[in-house]
Amino acid sequence: MDWSKYSTLKSGSKISWDKEGEGSEERVVLSQKRWDAESGEAQDDSKHSYELSYLERDKARYDDEMARAKAQSDGLAAAIADFKKL
């Protein structure tokens, strides 16, 4: 799942969440509408099962990557400022 497209897909009613099985709160299914690119004909929904812990772990990984990228960017900004002083 490309999570960067989640809000757009949700607002366009292209995805939905459902509980998996009876009364399961820790595992859910994300259904995404699919269609044939050539004919435009609807196909069976794509379904992926997720656990909350997986989603939280994945988000933490992206947050860590953003923090590392921000530190790199800040370091480069300082180096560029010093370079321009020469």
N, CA, C and O atoms as a Maestro MAE file, in Angstrom:
{
 s_m_m2io_version
 :::
 2.0.0
}

f_m_ct {
 s_m_title
 :::
 protein
 m_atom[344] {
  # First column is atom index #
  i_m_mmod_type
  r_m_x_coord
  r_m_y_coord
  r_m_z_coord
  i_m_residue_number
  s_m_chain_name
  s_m_pdb_residue_name
  s_m_pdb_atom_name
  i_m_atomic_number
  :::
  1 25 0.849 -1.188 0.000 1 A "MET " " N  " 7
  2 3 0.000 0.000 0.000 1 A "MET " " CA " 6
  3 2 0.884 1.237 0.000 1 A "MET " " C  " 6
  4 15 1.803 1.356 0.810 1 A "MET " " O  " 8
  5 25 0.603 2.138 -0.899 2 A "ASP " " N  " 7
  6 3 1.291 3.425 -0.914 2 A "ASP " " CA " 6
  7 2 0.510 4.356 0.009 2 A "ASP " " C  " 6
  8 15 -0.487 4.954 -0.395 2 A "ASP " " O  " 8
  9 25 0.976 4.470 1.255 3 A "TRP " " N  " 7
  10 3 0.237 5.225 2.264 3 A "TRP " " CA " 6
  11 2 0.152 6.713 1.941 3 A "TRP " " C  " 6
  12 15 -0.695 7.408 2.503 3 A "TRP " " O  " 8
  13 25 1.001 7.218 1.057 4 A "SER " " N  " 7
  14 3 0.921 8.631 0.687 4 A "SER " " CA " 6
  15 2 -0.362 8.929 -0.090 4 A "SER " " C  " 6
  16 15 -0.781 10.082 -0.186 4 A "SER " " O  " 8
  17 25 -0.981 7.887 -0.643 5 A "LYS " " N  " 7
  18 3 -2.225 8.057 -1.404 5 A "LYS " " CA " 6
  19 2 -3.470 7.729 -0.580 5 A "LYS " " C  " 6
  20 15 -4.588 7.797 -1.090 5 A "LYS " " O  " 8
  21 25 -3.277 7.374 0.688 6 A "TYR " " N  " 7
  22 3 -4.386 6.908 1.522 6 A "TYR " " CA " 6
  23 2 -5.546 7.913 1.584 6 A "TYR " " C  " 6
  24 15 -6.693 7.540 1.338 6 A "TYR " " O  " 8
  25 25 -5.265 9.157 1.905 7 A "SER " " N  " 7
  26 3 -6.339 10.151 2.058 7 A "SER " " CA " 6
  27 2 -7.112 10.372 0.765 7 A "SER " " C  " 6
  28 15 -8.335 10.511 0.783 7 A "SER " " O  " 8
  29 25 -6.401 10.404 -0.351 8 A "THR " " N  " 7
  30 3 -7.063 10.581 -1.646 8 A "THR " " CA " 6
  31 2 -7.958 9.392 -1.959 8 A "THR " " C  " 6
  32 15 -9.097 9.563 -2.394 8 A "THR " " O  " 8
  33 25 -7.437 8.177 -1.736 9 A "LEU " " N  " 7
  34 3 -8.232 6.980 -1.984 9 A "LEU " " CA " 6
  35 2 -9.454 6.929 -1.063 9 A "LEU " " C  " 6
  36 15 -10.548 6.555 -1.486 9 A "LEU " " O  " 8
  37 25 -9.252 7.308 0.194 10 A "LYS " " N  " 7
  38 3 -10.361 7.290 1.156 10 A "LYS " " CA " 6
  39 2 -11.441 8.293 0.759 10 A "LYS " " C  " 6
  40 15 -12.629 7.972 0.781 10 A "LYS " " O  " 8
  41 25 -11.028 9.503 0.398 11 A "SER " " N  " 7
  42 3 -12.018 10.524 0.044 11 A "SER " " CA " 6
  43 2 -12.761 10.160 -1.242 11 A "SER " " C  " 6
  44 15 -13.893 10.597 -1.452 11 A "SER " " O  " 8
  45 25 -12.131 9.366 -2.094 12 A "GLY " " N  " 7
  46 3 -12.777 8.921 -3.324 12 A "GLY " " CA " 6
  47 2 -13.510 7.602 -3.167 12 A "GLY " " C  " 6
  48 15 -13.933 7.002 -4.155 12 A "GLY " " O  " 8
  49 25 -13.665 7.144 -1.923 13 A "SER " " N  " 7
  50 3 -14.341 5.873 -1.612 13 A "SER " " CA " 6
  51 2 -13.722 4.700 -2.359 13 A "SER " " C  " 6
  52 15 -14.427 3.786 -2.787 13 A "SER " " O  " 8
  53 25 -12.403 4.729 -2.513 14 A "LYS " " N  " 7
  54 3 -11.699 3.648 -3.209 14 A "LYS " " CA " 6
  55 2 -11.155 2.596 -2.241 14 A "LYS " " C  " 6
  56 15 -10.766 1.507 -2.663 14 A "LYS " " O  " 8
  57 25 -11.128 2.921 -0.933 15 A "ILE " " N  " 7
  58 3 -10.668 1.971 0.073 15 A "ILE " " CA " 6
  59 2 -11.605 1.983 1.266 15 A "ILE " " C  " 6
  60 15 -12.326 2.953 1.499 15 A "ILE " " O  " 8
  61 25 -11.583 0.899 2.014 16 A "SER " " N  " 7
  62 3 -12.383 0.828 3.236 16 A "SER " " CA " 6
  63 2 -11.773 -0.203 4.171 16 A "SER " " C  " 6
  64 15 -11.088 -1.128 3.736 16 A "SER " " O  " 8
  65 25 -12.029 -0.030 5.461 17 A "TRP " " N  " 7
  66 3 -11.562 -0.944 6.496 17 A "TRP " " CA " 6
  67 2 -12.720 -1.806 6.975 17 A "TRP " " C  " 6
  68 15 -13.853 -1.335 7.083 17 A "TRP " " O  " 8
  69 25 -12.430 -3.067 7.261 18 A "ASP " " N  " 7
  70 3 -13.414 -3.977 7.840 18 A "ASP " " CA " 6
  71 2 -12.712 -4.842 8.874 18 A "ASP " " C  " 6
  72 15 -11.527 -5.149 8.738 18 A "ASP " " O  " 8
  73 25 -13.453 -5.235 9.912 19 A "LYS " " N  " 7
  74 3 -12.900 -6.165 10.881 19 A "LYS " " CA " 6
  75 2 -12.726 -7.516 10.222 19 A "LYS " " C  " 6
  76 15 -13.528 -7.922 9.381 19 A "LYS " " O  " 8
  77 25 -11.677 -8.204 10.611 20 A "GLU " " N  " 7
  78 3 -11.419 -9.534 10.063 20 A "GLU " " CA " 6
  79 2 -12.024 -10.565 11.005 20 A "GLU " " C  " 6
  80 15 -11.664 -10.625 12.181 20 A "GLU " " O  " 8
  81 25 -12.921 -11.356 10.501 21 A "GLY " " N  " 7
  82 3 -13.546 -12.383 11.330 21 A "GLY " " CA " 6
  83 2 -14.520 -11.784 12.324 21 A "GLY " " C  " 6
  84 15 -14.915 -10.625 12.199 21 A "GLY " " O  " 8
  85 25 -14.897 -12.560 13.288 22 A "GLU " " N  " 7
  86 3 -15.873 -12.117 14.286 22 A "GLU " " CA " 6
  87 2 -15.195 -11.406 15.431 22 A "GLU " " C  " 6
  88 15 -14.378 -11.989 16.143 22 A "GLU " " O  " 8
  89 25 -15.534 -10.147 15.607 23 A "GLY " " N  " 7
  90 3 -15.092 -9.390 16.777 23 A "GLY " " CA " 6
  91 2 -13.602 -9.130 16.887 23 A "GLY " " C  " 6
  92 15 -13.137 -8.734 17.956 23 A "GLY " " O  " 8
  93 25 -12.840 -9.335 15.836 24 A "SER " " N  " 7
  94 3 -11.404 -9.096 15.903 24 A "SER " " CA " 6
  95 2 -11.135 -7.596 15.917 24 A "SER " " C  " 6
  96 15 -11.588 -6.867 15.035 24 A "SER " " O  " 8
  97 25 -10.396 -7.142 16.921 25 A "GLU " " N  " 7
  98 3 -10.071 -5.717 17.012 25 A "GLU " " CA " 6
  99 2 -8.615 -5.455 16.671 25 A "GLU " " C  " 6
  100 15 -8.247 -4.324 16.352 25 A "GLU " " O  " 8
  101 25 -7.775 -6.497 16.734 26 A "GLU " " N  " 7
  102 3 -6.359 -6.299 16.498 26 A "GLU " " CA " 6
  103 2 -5.978 -6.473 15.037 26 A "GLU " " C  " 6
  104 15 -4.917 -6.010 14.619 26 A "GLU " " O  " 8
  105 25 -6.812 -7.123 14.265 27 A "ARG " " N  " 7
  106 3 -6.512 -7.383 12.860 27 A "ARG " " CA " 6
  107 2 -7.699 -6.909 12.019 27 A "ARG " " C  " 6
  108 15 -8.852 -7.242 12.293 27 A "ARG " " O  " 8
  109 25 -7.382 -6.123 10.991 28 A "VAL " " N  " 7
  110 3 -8.425 -5.600 10.109 28 A "VAL " " CA " 6
  111 2 -8.010 -5.805 8.662 28 A "VAL " " C  " 6
  112 15 -6.845 -6.069 8.366 28 A "VAL " " O  " 8
  113 25 -8.974 -5.681 7.773 29 A "VAL " " N  " 7
  114 3 -8.731 -5.855 6.349 29 A "VAL " " CA " 6
  115 2 -8.963 -4.521 5.643 29 A "VAL " " C  " 6
  116 15 -9.989 -3.870 5.839 29 A "VAL " " O  " 8
  117 25 -8.003 -4.131 4.829 30 A "LEU " " N  " 7
  118 3 -8.122 -2.943 3.995 30 A "LEU " " CA " 6
  119 2 -8.486 -3.410 2.597 30 A "LEU " " C  " 6
  120 15 -7.718 -4.132 1.960 30 A "LEU " " O  " 8
  121 25 -9.648 -3.004 2.118 31 A "SER " " N  " 7
  122 3 -10.098 -3.355 0.769 31 A "SER " " CA " 6
  123 2 -9.887 -2.162 -0.148 31 A "SER " " C  " 6
  124 15 -10.237 -1.032 0.191 31 A "SER " " O  " 8
  125 25 -9.315 -2.428 -1.306 32 A "GLN " " N  " 7
  126 3 -9.074 -1.366 -2.282 32 A "GLN " " CA " 6
  127 2 -9.701 -1.761 -3.607 32 A "GLN " " C  " 6
  128 15 -9.470 -2.858 -4.114 32 A "GLN " " O  " 8
  129 25 -10.491 -0.862 -4.157 33 A "LYS " " N  " 7
  130 3 -11.145 -1.125 -5.433 33 A "LYS " " CA " 6
  131 2 -10.114 -1.208 -6.549 33 A "LYS " " C  " 6
  132 15 -9.128 -0.472 -6.560 33 A "LYS " " O  " 8
  133 25 -10.363 -2.131 -7.500 34 A "ARG " " N  " 7
  134 3 -9.475 -2.309 -8.645 34 A "ARG " " CA " 6
  135 2 -10.298 -2.344 -9.918 34 A "ARG " " C  " 6
  136 15 -11.489 -2.655 -9.896 34 A "ARG " " O  " 8
  137 25 -9.652 -2.023 -11.020 35 A "TRP " " N  " 7
  138 3 -10.315 -2.082 -12.317 35 A "TRP " " CA " 6
  139 2 -9.268 -2.375 -13.382 35 A "TRP " " C  " 6
  140 15 -8.075 -2.146 -13.183 35 A "TRP " " O  " 8
  141 25 -9.735 -2.882 -14.511 36 A "ASP " " N  " 7
  142 3 -8.878 -3.191 -15.643 36 A "ASP " " CA " 6
  143 2 -8.485 -1.869 -16.309 36 A "ASP " " C  " 6
  144 15 -9.347 -1.074 -16.683 36 A "ASP " " O  " 8
  145 25 -7.184 -1.646 -16.451 37 A "ALA " " N  " 7
  146 3 -6.696 -0.381 -17.012 37 A "ALA " " CA " 6
  147 2 -7.113 -0.178 -18.458 37 A "ALA " " C  " 6
  148 15 -7.307 0.956 -18.894 37 A "ALA " " O  " 8
  149 25 -7.251 -1.260 -19.200 38 A "GLU " " N  " 7
  150 3 -7.608 -1.127 -20.611 38 A "GLU " " CA " 6
  151 2 -9.107 -0.954 -20.819 38 A "GLU " " C  " 6
  152 15 -9.531 -0.089 -21.586 38 A "GLU " " O  " 8
  153 25 -9.903 -1.759 -20.149 39 A "SER " " N  " 7
  154 3 -11.347 -1.721 -20.391 39 A "SER " " CA " 6
  155 2 -12.097 -0.847 -19.384 39 A "SER " " C  " 6
  156 15 -13.225 -0.428 -19.642 39 A "SER " " O  " 8
  157 25 -11.469 -0.575 -18.237 40 A "GLY " " N  " 7
  158 3 -12.156 0.183 -17.201 40 A "GLY " " CA " 6
  159 2 -13.128 -0.662 -16.400 40 A "GLY " " C  " 6
  160 15 -13.816 -0.153 -15.515 40 A "GLY " " O  " 8
  161 25 -13.189 -1.952 -16.707 41 A "GLU " " N  " 7
  162 3 -14.118 -2.852 -16.031 41 A "GLU " " CA " 6
  163 2 -13.669 -3.120 -14.593 41 A "GLU " " C  " 6
  164 15 -12.486 -3.338 -14.335 41 A "GLU " " O  " 8
  165 25 -14.619 -3.101 -13.667 42 A "ALA " " N  " 7
  166 3 -14.320 -3.358 -12.261 42 A "ALA " " CA " 6
  167 2 -13.837 -4.789 -12.069 42 A "ALA " " C  " 6
  168 15 -14.335 -5.719 -12.704 42 A "ALA " " O  " 8
  169 25 -12.860 -4.947 -11.184 43 A "GLN " " N  " 7
  170 3 -12.350 -6.265 -10.812 43 A "GLN " " CA " 6
  171 2 -12.623 -6.480 -9.327 43 A "GLN " " C  " 6
  172 15 -13.100 -5.581 -8.635 43 A "GLN " " O  " 8
  173 25 -12.316 -7.681 -8.852 44 A "ASP " " N  " 7
  174 3 -12.467 -7.946 -7.424 44 A "ASP " " CA " 6
  175 2 -11.574 -6.998 -6.631 44 A "ASP " " C  " 6
  176 15 -10.472 -6.656 -7.060 44 A "ASP " " O  " 8
  177 25 -12.068 -6.580 -5.467 45 A "ASP " " N  " 7
  178 3 -11.276 -5.707 -4.609 45 A "ASP " " CA " 6
  179 2 -9.997 -6.402 -4.167 45 A "ASP " " C  " 6
  180 15 -9.970 -7.614 -3.958 45 A "ASP " " O  " 8
  181 25 -8.944 -5.614 -4.028 46 A "SER " " N  " 7
  182 3 -7.697 -6.097 -3.449 46 A "SER " " CA " 6
  183 2 -7.857 -6.014 -1.930 46 A "SER " " C  " 6
  184 15 -8.286 -4.983 -1.412 46 A "SER " " O  " 8
  185 25 -7.518 -7.088 -1.210 47 A "LYS " " N  " 7
  186 3 -7.691 -7.102 0.243 47 A "LYS " " CA " 6
  187 2 -6.379 -7.467 0.916 47 A "LYS " " C  " 6
  188 15 -5.715 -8.440 0.557 47 A "LYS " " O  " 8
  189 25 -6.028 -6.653 1.906 48 A "HIS " " N  " 7
  190 3 -4.814 -6.892 2.687 48 A "HIS " " CA " 6
  191 2 -5.170 -6.813 4.166 48 A "HIS " " C  " 6
  192 15 -5.887 -5.914 4.604 48 A "HIS " " O  " 8
  193 25 -4.662 -7.758 4.911 49 A "SER " " N  " 7
  194 3 -4.908 -7.827 6.340 49 A "SER " " CA " 6
  195 2 -3.776 -7.119 7.090 49 A "SER " " C  " 6
  196 15 -2.602 -7.306 6.773 49 A "SER " " O  " 8
  197 25 -4.137 -6.310 8.078 50 A "TYR " " N  " 7
  198 3 -3.154 -5.567 8.863 50 A "TYR " " CA " 6
  199 2 -3.438 -5.719 10.351 50 A "TYR " " C  " 6
  200 15 -4.582 -5.894 10.770 50 A "TYR " " O  " 8
  201 25 -2.376 -5.648 11.131 51 A "GLU " " N  " 7
  202 3 -2.483 -5.551 12.575 51 A "GLU " " CA " 6
  203 2 -2.089 -4.130 12.957 51 A "GLU " " C  " 6
  204 15 -1.235 -3.521 12.312 51 A "GLU " " O  " 8
  205 25 -2.709 -3.605 14.003 52 A "LEU " " N  " 7
  206 3 -2.395 -2.257 14.457 52 A "LEU " " CA " 6
  207 2 -0.909 -2.122 14.772 52 A "LEU " " C  " 6
  208 15 -0.301 -1.101 14.450 52 A "LEU " " O  " 8
  209 25 -0.321 -3.132 15.392 53 A "SER " " N  " 7
  210 3 1.099 -3.056 15.750 53 A "SER " " CA " 6
  211 2 1.973 -2.915 14.504 53 A "SER " " C  " 6
  212 15 2.989 -2.221 14.540 53 A "SER " " O  " 8
  213 25 1.590 -3.566 13.406 54 A "TYR " " N  " 7
  214 3 2.332 -3.436 12.155 54 A "TYR " " CA " 6
  215 2 2.273 -1.995 11.652 54 A "TYR " " C  " 6
  216 15 3.299 -1.420 11.286 54 A "TYR " " O  " 8
  217 25 1.068 -1.412 11.633 55 A "LEU " " N  " 7
  218 3 0.909 -0.044 11.143 55 A "LEU " " CA " 6
  219 2 1.688 0.940 12.017 55 A "LEU " " C  " 6
  220 15 2.321 1.863 11.506 55 A "LEU " " O  " 8
  221 25 1.640 0.740 13.325 56 A "GLU " " N  " 7
  222 3 2.370 1.629 14.234 56 A "GLU " " CA " 6
  223 2 3.881 1.487 14.055 56 A "GLU " " C  " 6
  224 15 4.604 2.482 14.096 56 A "GLU " " O  " 8
  225 25 4.357 0.273 13.859 57 A "ARG " " N  " 7
  226 3 5.786 0.028 13.641 57 A "ARG " " CA " 6
  227 2 6.228 0.662 12.319 57 A "ARG " " C  " 6
  228 15 7.295 1.272 12.248 57 A "ARG " " O  " 8
  229 25 5.416 0.518 11.287 58 A "ASP " " N  " 7
  230 3 5.737 1.105 9.985 58 A "ASP " " CA " 6
  231 2 5.783 2.625 10.070 58 A "ASP " " C  " 6
  232 15 6.677 3.255 9.505 58 A "ASP " " O  " 8
  233 25 4.819 3.215 10.777 59 A "LYS " " N  " 7
  234 3 4.807 4.676 10.943 59 A "LYS " " CA " 6
  235 2 6.046 5.142 11.695 59 A "LYS " " C  " 6
  236 15 6.648 6.151 11.328 59 A "LYS " " O  " 8
  237 25 6.433 4.416 12.746 60 A "ALA " " N  " 7
  238 3 7.632 4.774 13.515 60 A "ALA " " CA " 6
  239 2 8.871 4.728 12.626 60 A "ALA " " C  " 6
  240 15 9.759 5.571 12.747 60 A "ALA " " O  " 8
  241 25 8.926 3.743 11.736 61 A "ARG " " N  " 7
  242 3 10.060 3.640 10.810 61 A "ARG " " CA " 6
  243 2 10.120 4.861 9.892 61 A "ARG " " C  " 6
  244 15 11.192 5.428 9.679 61 A "ARG " " O  " 8
  245 25 8.974 5.263 9.352 62 A "TYR " " N  " 7
  246 3 8.945 6.456 8.496 62 A "TYR " " CA " 6
  247 2 9.295 7.711 9.288 62 A "TYR " " C  " 6
  248 15 9.997 8.585 8.781 62 A "TYR " " O  " 8
  249 25 8.815 7.809 10.521 63 A "ASP " " N  " 7
  250 3 9.154 8.962 11.364 63 A "ASP " " CA " 6
  251 2 10.657 9.029 11.618 63 A "ASP " " C  " 6
  252 15 11.249 10.108 11.582 63 A "ASP " " O  " 8
  253 25 11.282 7.859 11.879 64 A "ASP " " N  " 7
  254 3 12.735 7.812 12.080 64 A "ASP " " CA " 6
  255 2 13.474 8.238 10.820 64 A "ASP " " C  " 6
  256 15 14.455 8.978 10.893 64 A "ASP " " O  " 8
  257 25 13.007 7.773 9.665 65 A "GLU " " N  " 7
  258 3 13.634 8.155 8.393 65 A "GLU " " CA " 6
  259 2 13.531 9.663 8.174 65 A "GLU " " C  " 6
  260 15 14.474 10.296 7.697 65 A "GLU " " O  " 8
  261 25 12.364 10.239 8.531 66 A "MET " " N  " 7
  262 3 12.196 11.695 8.380 66 A "MET " " CA " 6
  263 2 13.151 12.449 9.301 66 A "MET " " C  " 6
  264 15 13.725 13.464 8.903 66 A "MET " " O  " 8
  265 25 13.324 11.961 10.525 67 A "ALA " " N  " 7
  266 3 14.225 12.625 11.475 67 A "ALA " " CA " 6
  267 2 15.670 12.569 10.975 67 A "ALA " " C  " 6
  268 15 16.402 13.554 11.075 67 A "ALA " " O  " 8
  269 25 16.082 11.406 10.431 68 A "ARG " " N  " 7
  270 3 17.436 11.291 9.887 68 A "ARG " " CA " 6
  271 2 17.608 12.214 8.672 68 A "ARG " " C  " 6
  272 15 18.644 12.862 8.524 68 A "ARG " " O  " 8
  273 25 16.599 12.271 7.817 69 A "ALA " " N  " 7
  274 3 16.673 13.145 6.640 69 A "ALA " " CA " 6
  275 2 16.729 14.609 7.062 69 A "ALA " " C  " 6
  276 15 17.456 15.397 6.457 69 A "ALA " " O  " 8
  277 25 15.976 14.982 8.087 70 A "LYS " " N  " 7
  278 3 15.980 16.366 8.589 70 A "LYS " " CA " 6
  279 2 17.356 16.720 9.143 70 A "LYS " " C  " 6
  280 15 17.853 17.821 8.907 70 A "LYS " " O  " 8
  281 25 17.975 15.797 9.875 71 A "ALA " " N  " 7
  282 3 19.310 16.044 10.416 71 A "ALA " " CA " 6
  283 2 20.318 16.223 9.282 71 A "ALA " " C  " 6
  284 15 21.173 17.105 9.354 71 A "ALA " " O  " 8
  285 25 20.230 15.399 8.239 72 A "GLN " " N  " 7
  286 3 21.107 15.541 7.071 72 A "GLN " " CA " 6
  287 2 20.895 16.893 6.398 72 A "GLN " " C  " 6
  288 15 21.853 17.583 6.050 72 A "GLN " " O  " 8
  289 25 19.630 17.261 6.221 73 A "SER " " N  " 7
  290 3 19.297 18.532 5.584 73 A "SER " " CA " 6
  291 2 19.823 19.711 6.393 73 A "SER " " C  " 6
  292 15 20.380 20.656 5.833 73 A "SER " " O  " 8
  293 25 19.645 19.654 7.710 74 A "ASP " " N  " 7
  294 3 20.138 20.728 8.574 74 A "ASP " " CA " 6
  295 2 21.659 20.841 8.498 74 A "ASP " " C  " 6
  296 15 22.206 21.943 8.461 74 A "ASP " " O  " 8
  297 25 22.340 19.685 8.476 75 A "GLY " " N  " 7
  298 3 23.794 19.689 8.350 75 A "GLY " " CA " 6
  299 2 24.240 20.282 7.032 75 A "GLY " " C  " 6
  300 15 25.191 21.062 6.982 75 A "GLY " " O  " 8
  301 25 23.555 19.914 5.965 76 A "LEU " " N  " 7
  302 3 23.886 20.482 4.651 76 A "LEU " " CA " 6
  303 2 23.619 21.980 4.605 76 A "LEU " " C  " 6
  304 15 24.387 22.727 3.998 76 A "LEU " " O  " 8
  305 25 22.544 22.425 5.240 77 A "ALA " " N  " 7
  306 3 22.247 23.861 5.262 77 A "ALA " " CA " 6
  307 2 23.378 24.615 5.953 77 A "ALA " " C  " 6
  308 15 23.779 25.685 5.495 77 A "ALA " " O  " 8
  309 25 23.894 24.067 7.049 78 A "ALA " " N  " 7
  310 3 25.007 24.704 7.760 78 A "ALA " " CA " 6
  311 2 26.265 24.705 6.893 78 A "ALA " " C  " 6
  312 15 26.990 25.699 6.855 78 A "ALA " " O  " 8
  313 25 26.528 23.593 6.196 79 A "ALA " " N  " 7
  314 3 27.716 23.512 5.330 79 A "ALA " " CA " 6
  315 2 27.607 24.505 4.176 79 A "ALA " " C  " 6
  316 15 28.593 25.152 3.822 79 A "ALA " " O  " 8
  317 25 26.425 24.631 3.588 80 A "ILE " " N  " 7
  318 3 26.195 25.579 2.492 80 A "ILE " " CA " 6
  319 2 26.406 27.004 2.975 80 A "ILE " " C  " 6
  320 15 27.013 27.814 2.274 80 A "ILE " " O  " 8
  321 25 25.905 27.319 4.177 81 A "ALA " " N  " 7
  322 3 26.087 28.670 4.727 81 A "ALA " " CA " 6
  323 2 27.573 28.964 4.913 81 A "ALA " " C  " 6
  324 15 28.035 30.059 4.593 81 A "ALA " " O  " 8
  325 25 28.322 27.988 5.431 82 A "ASP " " N  " 7
  326 3 29.766 28.185 5.609 82 A "ASP " " CA " 6
  327 2 30.468 28.320 4.265 82 A "ASP " " C  " 6
  328 15 31.372 29.143 4.117 82 A "ASP " " O  " 8
  329 25 30.062 27.520 3.288 83 A "PHE " " N  " 7
  330 3 30.639 27.576 1.949 83 A "PHE " " CA " 6
  331 2 30.449 28.967 1.353 83 A "PHE " " C  " 6
  332 15 31.372 29.517 0.752 83 A "PHE " " O  " 8
  333 25 29.271 29.532 1.514 84 A "LYS " " N  " 7
  334 3 28.961 30.844 0.937 84 A "LYS " " CA " 6
  335 2 29.745 31.969 1.605 84 A "LYS " " C  " 6
  336 15 29.889 33.049 1.031 84 A "LYS " " O  " 8
  337 25 30.253 31.726 2.815 85 A "LYS " " N  " 7
  338 3 31.039 32.756 3.517 85 A "LYS " " CA " 6
  339 2 32.455 32.863 2.973 85 A "LYS " " C  " 6
  340 15 33.143 33.850 3.237 85 A "LYS " " O  " 8
  341 25 32.900 31.869 2.221 86 A "LEU " " N  " 7
  342 3 34.269 31.879 1.709 86 A "LEU " " CA " 6
  343 2 34.473 32.891 0.606 86 A "LEU " " C  " 6
  344 15 35.577 33.013 0.077 86 A "LEU " " O  " 8
  :::
 }
 m_bond[343] {
  # First column is bond index #
  i_m_from
  i_m_to
  i_m_order
  :::
  1 1 2 1
  2 2 3 1
  3 3 4 2
  4 3 5 1
  5 5 6 1
  6 6 7 1
  7 7 8 2
  8 7 9 1
  9 9 10 1
  10 10 11 1
  11 11 12 2
  12 11 13 1
  13 13 14 1
  14 14 15 1
  15 15 16 2
  16 15 17 1
  17 17 18 1
  18 18 19 1
  19 19 20 2
  20 19 21 1
  21 21 22 1
  22 22 23 1
  23 23 24 2
  24 23 25 1
  25 25 26 1
  26 26 27 1
  27 27 28 2
  28 27 29 1
  29 29 30 1
  30 30 31 1
  31 31 32 2
  32 31 33 1
  33 33 34 1
  34 34 35 1
  35 35 36 2
  36 35 37 1
  37 37 38 1
  38 38 39 1
  39 39 40 2
  40 39 41 1
  41 41 42 1
  42 42 43 1
  43 43 44 2
  44 43 45 1
  45 45 46 1
  46 46 47 1
  47 47 48 2
  48 47 49 1
  49 49 50 1
  50 50 51 1
  51 51 52 2
  52 51 53 1
  53 53 54 1
  54 54 55 1
  55 55 56 2
  56 55 57 1
  57 57 58 1
  58 58 59 1
  59 59 60 2
  60 59 61 1
  61 61 62 1
  62 62 63 1
  63 63 64 2
  64 63 65 1
  65 65 66 1
  66 66 67 1
  67 67 68 2
  68 67 69 1
  69 69 70 1
  70 70 71 1
  71 71 72 2
  72 71 73 1
  73 73 74 1
  74 74 75 1
  75 75 76 2
  76 75 77 1
  77 77 78 1
  78 78 79 1
  79 79 80 2
  80 79 81 1
  81 81 82 1
  82 82 83 1
  83 83 84 2
  84 83 85 1
  85 85 86 1
  86 86 87 1
  87 87 88 2
  88 87 89 1
  89 89 90 1
  90 90 91 1
  91 91 92 2
  92 91 93 1
  93 93 94 1
  94 94 95 1
  95 95 96 2
  96 95 97 1
  97 97 98 1
  98 98 99 1
  99 99 100 2
  100 99 101 1
  101 101 102 1
  102 102 103 1
  103 103 104 2
  104 103 105 1
  105 105 106 1
  106 106 107 1
  107 107 108 2
  108 107 109 1
  109 109 110 1
  110 110 111 1
  111 111 112 2
  112 111 113 1
  113 113 114 1
  114 114 115 1
  115 115 116 2
  116 115 117 1
  117 117 118 1
  118 118 119 1
  119 119 120 2
  120 119 121 1
  121 121 122 1
  122 122 123 1
  123 123 124 2
  124 123 125 1
  125 125 126 1
  126 126 127 1
  127 127 128 2
  128 127 129 1
  129 129 130 1
  130 130 131 1
  131 131 132 2
  132 131 133 1
  133 133 134 1
  134 134 135 1
  135 135 136 2
  136 135 137 1
  137 137 138 1
  138 138 139 1
  139 139 140 2
  140 139 141 1
  141 141 142 1
  142 142 143 1
  143 143 144 2
  144 143 145 1
  145 145 146 1
  146 146 147 1
  147 147 148 2
  148 147 149 1
  149 149 150 1
  150 150 151 1
  151 151 152 2
  152 151 153 1
  153 153 154 1
  154 154 155 1
  155 155 156 2
  156 155 157 1
  157 157 158 1
  158 158 159 1
  159 159 160 2
  160 159 161 1
  161 161 162 1
  162 162 163 1
  163 163 164 2
  164 163 165 1
  165 165 166 1
  166 166 167 1
  167 167 168 2
  168 167 169 1
  169 169 170 1
  170 170 171 1
  171 171 172 2
  172 171 173 1
  173 173 174 1
  174 174 175 1
  175 175 176 2
  176 175 177 1
  177 177 178 1
  178 178 179 1
  179 179 180 2
  180 179 181 1
  181 181 182 1
  182 182 183 1
  183 183 184 2
  184 183 185 1
  185 185 186 1
  186 186 187 1
  187 187 188 2
  188 187 189 1
  189 189 190 1
  190 190 191 1
  191 191 192 2
  192 191 193 1
  193 193 194 1
  194 194 195 1
  195 195 196 2
  196 195 197 1
  197 197 198 1
  198 198 199 1
  199 199 200 2
  200 199 201 1
  201 201 202 1
  202 202 203 1
  203 203 204 2
  204 203 205 1
  205 205 206 1
  206 206 207 1
  207 207 208 2
  208 207 209 1
  209 209 210 1
  210 210 211 1
  211 211 212 2
  212 211 213 1
  213 213 214 1
  214 214 215 1
  215 215 216 2
  216 215 217 1
  217 217 218 1
  218 218 219 1
  219 219 220 2
  220 219 221 1
  221 221 222 1
  222 222 223 1
  223 223 224 2
  224 223 225 1
  225 225 226 1
  226 226 227 1
  227 227 228 2
  228 227 229 1
  229 229 230 1
  230 230 231 1
  231 231 232 2
  232 231 233 1
  233 233 234 1
  234 234 235 1
  235 235 236 2
  236 235 237 1
  237 237 238 1
  238 238 239 1
  239 239 240 2
  240 239 241 1
  241 241 242 1
  242 242 243 1
  243 243 244 2
  244 243 245 1
  245 245 246 1
  246 246 247 1
  247 247 248 2
  248 247 249 1
  249 249 250 1
  250 250 251 1
  251 251 252 2
  252 251 253 1
  253 253 254 1
  254 254 255 1
  255 255 256 2
  256 255 257 1
  257 257 258 1
  258 258 259 1
  259 259 260 2
  260 259 261 1
  261 261 262 1
  262 262 263 1
  263 263 264 2
  264 263 265 1
  265 265 266 1
  266 266 267 1
  267 267 268 2
  268 267 269 1
  269 269 270 1
  270 270 271 1
  271 271 272 2
  272 271 273 1
  273 273 274 1
  274 274 275 1
  275 275 276 2
  276 275 277 1
  277 277 278 1
  278 278 279 1
  279 279 280 2
  280 279 281 1
  281 281 282 1
  282 282 283 1
  283 283 284 2
  284 283 285 1
  285 285 286 1
  286 286 287 1
  287 287 288 2
  288 287 289 1
  289 289 290 1
  290 290 291 1
  291 291 292 2
  292 291 293 1
  293 293 294 1
  294 294 295 1
  295 295 296 2
  296 295 297 1
  297 297 298 1
  298 298 299 1
  299 299 300 2
  300 299 301 1
  301 301 302 1
  302 302 303 1
  303 303 304 2
  304 303 305 1
  305 305 306 1
  306 306 307 1
  307 307 308 2
  308 307 309 1
  309 309 310 1
  310 310 311 1
  311 311 312 2
  312 311 313 1
  313 313 314 1
  314 314 315 1
  315 315 316 2
  316 315 317 1
  317 317 318 1
  318 318 319 1
  319 319 320 2
  320 319 321 1
  321 321 322 1
  322 322 323 1
  323 323 324 2
  324 323 325 1
  325 325 326 1
  326 326 327 1
  327 327 328 2
  328 327 329 1
  329 329 330 1
  330 330 331 1
  331 331 332 2
  332 331 333 1
  333 333 334 1
  334 334 335 1
  335 335 336 2
  336 335 337 1
  337 337 338 1
  338 338 339 1
  339 339 340 2
  340 339 341 1
  341 341 342 1
  342 342 343 1
  343 343 344 2
  :::
 }
}
